[in-house]
Amino acid sequence: MEHTWGKDFSENLVYDIALGNLNLARCWWQRVEALPELHYPHQDARWRTWSLRIRSLREPLMDDDRAALAAILHRWERENVAGTKAEAIWAPTPFPLEEVG
């Protein structure tokens, strides 16, 4: 499976979830879940955050819970814009995931 959007499996996973391609995202999940770095405790806060974020996608992805996945992605957006200059003008917009029924 080629990297269609991102530079690695986890980016492709997130992109395809955001786009509403949940069947493809589940394929990416199999690849991501096999990554050793997802399963061992990290001392580095950045890797620990990444691991927790990615693992939080599993249950709603497997349950086809679009609302929960959208909520996770919107939370990540808010966290990433918090404290930046863009925060004052940022407003969430729907992901294609939310528009696909």
C-alpha positions in Angstrom: 0.0 0.0 0.0 1.5 3.3 -1.0 1.4 6.5 1.0 -1.4 8.3 -0.7 -1.5 11.6 1.2 1.0 11.8 4.0 4.6 10.8 4.6 3.8 7.8 6.8 1.1 5.4 7.8 -0.2 7.5 10.7 -0.6 10.6 8.5 -2.5 8.6 5.9 -4.7 7.2 8.7 -5.6 10.7 9.9 -6.1 12.2 6.4 -8.4 9.4 5.3 -10.4 9.6 8.5 -10.8 13.4 8.0 -11.8 12.8 4.4 -14.4 10.2 5.4 -12.5 7.2 3.8 -13.0 5.0 6.8 -12.6 1.7 5.0 -9.2 2.9 3.7 -8.4 4.3 7.2 -9.0 0.9 8.7 -6.4 -0.5 6.3 -4.0 2.1 7.4 -4.8 1.3 11.0 -3.5 -2.3 10.5 -0.2 -0.8 9.4 -0.1 1.8 12.2 -1.0 -0.8 14.8 2.0 -2.9 13.7 4.4 0.0 14.4 6.5 -0.9 17.5 6.7 2.7 18.6 2.9 2.7 19.2 3.2 0.0 21.8 6.1 0.9 24.1 6.1 3.7 26.7 7.8 6.9 25.6 9.9 9.1 27.8 9.7 11.9 25.2 6.4 13.9 25.6 6.0 14.4 21.9 6.1 10.7 21.1 3.9 9.9 24.1 1.3 12.4 22.9 1.5 11.0 19.3 1.0 7.5 20.6 -2.0 8.4 22.8 -3.6 10.4 20.0 -3.2 7.7 17.4 -4.5 5.0 19.8 -7.5 7.1 20.6 -8.7 6.7 17.0 -8.9 2.9 17.2 -12.3 2.3 18.9 -14.3 4.9 17.0 -12.7 3.9 13.7 -13.5 0.2 14.2 -17.1 1.2 15.4 -17.6 3.4 12.3 -18.4 6.2 14.8 -18.0 9.3 12.6 -19.2 11.7 15.3 -16.6 10.5 17.8 -13.8 10.6 15.1 -14.8 14.2 14.2 -14.8 15.2 17.8 -11.3 13.9 18.2 -10.0 15.7 15.1 -11.6 18.9 16.2 -10.1 18.6 19.6 -6.7 18.1 18.0 -7.3 21.3 15.9 -8.1 23.3 19.0 -5.1 22.0 20.9 -2.8 22.8 17.9 -4.1 26.4 17.5 -4.2 27.2 21.2 -1.6 29.8 22.1 -0.8 30.8 18.5 -1.5 34.0 16.7 -4.1 32.2 14.7 -6.2 31.3 17.7 -8.0 34.7 17.7 -9.3 34.1 14.2 -9.5 30.3 14.0 -12.9 28.7 13.7 -13.5 25.0 13.2 -15.0 23.9 9.9 -16.6 20.5 9.1 -14.4 17.8 7.9 -15.6 15.8 4.8 -16.0 13.0 7.3 -18.9 14.9 8.8 -20.6 15.5 5.5 -20.5 11.9 4.3 -23.4 9.9 5.7 
